[in-house]
Amino acid sequence: MLNDNTVSKLHEMRLSVMAQAFREQLKDSSFHELSFEERLGLLVDAEWAVRKNNRMARLIKKADYAM
């Protein structure tokens, strides 16, 4: 129950990539060996990477460069 609430709140805060990464961590038992800080860091890294990539793609499109 708590995990479902957490995922819902992440989506509400528009952190959908972090929510998906959290779900994946819950399914994969190898993540349980990591510390809280390591797991949180992986969640933040996933969200950050997608946002940076989306920003770069948006800027390239705005500059009218072909990919």
PyMOL commands that set and color helices and strands:
alter all, ss='L'
color gray80, all
select helices_A, chain A and resi 2-12+16-27+29-33+36-62
alter helices_A, ss='H'
color red, helices_A
deselect
rebuild
show_as cartoon
